[in-house]
Amino acid sequence: MSAASVVDWPRKMENEWSGAQIGLASSVFQVKPSQIRELADVAFTMEGVLRLQFGESDMPTPGFIKEAASRAMAEGYTFYTENSGLPGLREALAEKYLELHQVRLDPASEILVTASGVQALNLSIRCLLNPGDEALLLTPNWPNAAAIVSLFAGHPREVPFLRREGRFVPDFDALESALTPRTRLLVYSSPSNPLGWVASPGDQQRLLDFCRRNGLWLLADEVYERIYYQGEAAPSILRIAGRDDAVVVVQSFSKSYCMTGWPHFHFILDDSIWF
Ligand SMILES: Cc1ncc(COP(=O)(O)O)c(C=O)c1O
């Protein structure tokens, strides 16, 4: 682009409608700002600090992934794909589930590829909740799940873990008491960010039974499944859920394959709307 073709994005006249006057959706004001991001913005300005704010490894993306990505680009894999993602990728994901969890998935109908774990969470929560519905979240939890519920005009109800003999355990009495006629969804992350708690098969069974009994969707965020030291992968809820259970699992390459910086979508907006 030549310098002569660069123009400032012009401001509108004062009496014309601006983004600030029209305002944002009221649900946006229900979203709590993330202190993780606040801390990160400070850390990014500093040298020599250990960056522990995000759930990510300090290892770069492995060479075999970078090579495969550059080979794929050279071979022309730079276009829109099938709606649910490249069939070959979905087949490979199904094979991985079989290998890690001994669960057979149908790549054609049971796996949907998204641009990131966050996008998968957004899409699933959007598809599962109606405005005004409530979601139970085992907490402390990575704050984005509650933020996404609020953003879609749902109500997050955080249910803290209990501590028993130095371990975290879901508080089933508190879950029962948090139920209302508007509750539709239970969300947890296992392995958990930030706790490191991993749902045991017993916890998973009780959480699944709780959802079955109360007619709730169960959304298991399992993006940290490979950050696990007692085997190849933390057990997925899919190992015990039935095919017809109201269960959604969110997965991501970010954490397991050190690819947190890969998604690269953006949008542009009028800066006057920020509050
Ligand atoms: C629990 C949890 N789920 C999902 C994500 C998002 O992962 P992705 O980078 O794939 O969007 C994160 C990122 O920190 C996370 O901690």
The ligand as an ORCA input file, in Angstrom:
! r2SCAN-3c Opt
* xyz 0 1
  C     -10.492    -24.167     30.625
  C     -10.205    -23.549     29.280
  N     -11.024    -23.836     28.243
  C     -10.817    -23.321     27.011
  C      -9.744    -22.462     26.783
  C      -9.582    -21.888     25.410
  O      -8.736    -22.585     24.599
  P      -8.402    -22.091     23.107
  O      -7.041    -21.500     23.144
  O      -8.484    -23.314     22.288
  O      -9.443    -21.095     22.709
  C      -8.880    -22.119     27.836
  C      -7.778    -21.173     27.606
  O      -7.118    -20.701     28.510
  C      -9.107    -22.682     29.112
  O      -8.300    -22.397     30.145
*
